[in-house]
Amino acid sequence: DIQMTQSPSSLSASVGDRVTITCRASQDISNYLAWFQQKPGKAPKSLIYDASNLHSGVPSKFSGSGSGTDFSLTISSLQPEDFATYYCQQYKSYSLTFGGGTKVEIK
Amino acid sequence: EVQLVESGGGLVQPGGSLRLSCAVSGFTFSDHYMDWVRQAPGKGLEWVGRTRNKANSYTTEYAASVKGRFTISRDDSKNSLYLQMNSLKTEDTAVYYCARATSGWPPVIDSWGQGTLVTVSS
């Protein structure tokens, strides 16, 4: 299976900060990379697909980049509603795999 | 509006069986691949498996951790997805989500249900 490693596992940030989360794949996955947001007690929400494309309705403060093995998710100006856990997922292989998650907390 | 509603969760003893359902509405179910994803208490997301659409002969894929014990099926006439779980283990305790993948290529998860809790315990 393709392993997905996210860093950091958690971070503290203030409202208005620019935040970047990274995700590394154990092998080349081209741009077959998605990002999800999950708030406590809620279902995940799909944010980004194909490494950099926003799903419909996702605000433009979210952006994704990368290809091959190294990817990133950036939130341009952190707002209170953005405090959540973020997961990357690869869909290059038939066996999908998620990263371990990055919890974004309020400083 | 796309809706996915899971049901069938509950408490089951180790070695037991349980069948989860996911009722969908708001889209043409037969066009889409569908996934099951689970989340153990306090842990991250784990993909369980996928069923492809009618055009791809409803073929399935499974995570190694559940292969041979879990079976995904669907009934397009009822707009429903199922997860049959046999030989359950305590480590299968989790919230189980059904998720829709886009009808294009490659299929990517774009919608999620609210989840149903499965607890495996004696």
Interface residues (C-beta under 8 A of the other chain):
Chain A: D1 Y32 A34 F36 Q38 A43 P44 K45 S46 Y49 D50 H55 Y87 Q89 Y91 Y94 S95 L96 T97 F98 G99 G100 G101
Chain B: D35 V37 G44 L45 E46 W47 R50 E61 A63 A64 Y97 T102 P106 P107 V108 I109 D110 S111 W112 G113 Q114 G115
